[in-house]
Amino acid sequence: MAADVAVGAFRALRTLLLVHGHWSYTRMAQLVLYNFYRNAVFVFVLFLYTPFAGYSTMSCIDQWNLVMYSLAFTSVPTVVVGFTEQDAPREALLSSPSLYAAGIQRRLYSHALFGLSIADAAWQAVAVFWVTTGALSDGGSAGMHDAPTGLSMGELGAAQLAALVIV
């Protein structure tokens, strides 16, 4: 009885391994890098705020928004890519073995790509932090460790969160 099912399953093995395996690897590589990026850029922005908070554990972003950032605000790209990403058509994957070289040669996910995405997150966090802080402050003379003048912590946090979601 089980052998009858197994024989039928072997018919789909080629498509399962070559097509769906390739799509799955491509999606996973993209999503792992994206999730590390989005969390790193978020943490870097919070880290940049610590001198303004007197090196305390105070966050400029409301606690509810801290939770909702990963849960709701930035989860849409993960879901969309997870369901729809197909970098090559089924027929091309079955007929062209050279398309599998990207995975074998680690062009989709590697330590270098991971480092590059973290460096990108750090750069974008610096840009988000200073652009929002500069745009919302009233131009007073705030030092490096002084809070920006004319700006509440909630306003700064809301602006930074909005910029993070857009970026």
N, C-alpha and C positions, 0 to 999 in steps of 0.2 A: 504494500500500500504506500509506504513512504517513498519507495523507489519510483513509483509512477509520478509523484509530485516532483521529485528531484530531476527526473529526465526533462520534464517540462520547464523547470527552472533553469536548466543549463542552456536552453535556447536563448534566454534573455541575458545570460552572463556576459556576453561580449558587449552589449549595449550598457549593461549595468556598470561594468568596469571601465570601459573606454569613454563613454559619454558622461554618464552621471558621476563617475569618479573624478573626471577632469573638471566638470562644473563644480563639484563639491570642493575640490582642492582650491580652485580659483576663488570661490566665494569665501572659504575659510581664511585664505591668505589675506584677502582684502579686508575682511571683517576684523581679523585679529589686529592688523595694523591700524585700522580705523578706531577700534575700541581703545587701544592703548593711546592713540593720539588724542581722542576726545577727552579721556580721563586725565591725561598728562597736561593738556592745555588748561583744563579746569583747575587742577591742583597748582599749577604754576601761577595762575592769576591769584589764587588764594595766598600762595607763598609770598608773592610780591606785595601783598597788603600788610603782611606782618610788621614791617617797620612802622607803618602808620598806626597800628594798633598797640604800639609799645611792646612788641614781641610777645604779646599774650596770645591766647587761643581764640580771641575774638575774630569772627569772620564778618566780612562786609556783606555777604550774601545771606539772606534769611534762611533759617533752617529748613523750612518747607521747600524752598527753591533748591537748596542743596540736594535734597532727596529727589525732587522732580526733574533735575537736570538730566540724570542718566535714565530715570524711569520713563519720562514722558517727552521731555523737550528734544532729546537727541536720539531717541530710539527709532524714529521713522526711517532714517537711512539704513539702519541695520535690518529692519524688517523688509524694506523694499529690495535691497540688494540680495538678501537671503532668499527671497522668493523669485526674483526675476533675472538675476545676473546669469547670462550665458555668453561667454566671450567668443565662442565659435559655434556655428550650427552643427547639429547632430551629424549630418552627412559628411561634413568636412572632418570632424573628429574621427569618424569611422574610416575614412579613406586616406587621411594624411597623418602618418605617425610623427612627422616633424613638429606637430602642434604640441606634443607632450614634452618637448625639450625644455620649455620654460619652467616646468615643475622640477624636472630632473636637474637642471642647471641652477636651481634656486633663484630664478629671476623674479618670482612672485613673492617670496618670503625668505629673508635672510637676516643675519645680524646687522649687515650694513643698511638694509631697508628699515629695520627696526630703529637703529640709531638715527637714521635720517628722519623718520617720522617723529621721534622724540625731540630732535633738534628743531624741526619745523614747529612742533608744539611749543617749545620754549620761545622761539622767535615770535610766534603769533600771540602768545600770552603776554610778552613784553609789549607788543604793539597794542593789544586790546587794553591792557592796564593803563598805559600812559596816554593813549588817545582818549579813552573815556575820562580819565582823571583830568587831563588837560582841557578837554572840551567842556567839562562841567564845573571846573573851578572858576572863581571870579577873577583870577589873575593876580591874587595876592601873593606875597612873598613867602611861600611855604618851603621850608628846607626839606632835605631828603627824609628826615625822620619826623617831620611835622605833618599833621593832617592837612589836606588841601583846604584852603579857606573857602567859605561860602558853600560848602558841600556837606550834606548829611551822609552818614554811612549807608543808610537805606537807599538813597538816590544813586550813590556810587555803585552799590551792589546790584541794583536793578539794571543800571546801564551796562555794567560789565556782563551780567548774565545774558542780557539781550544781545550784546555783541558776540558773546561766546556761542550762542545758539545760531546766529547768522553766519559766523565764521565756520 
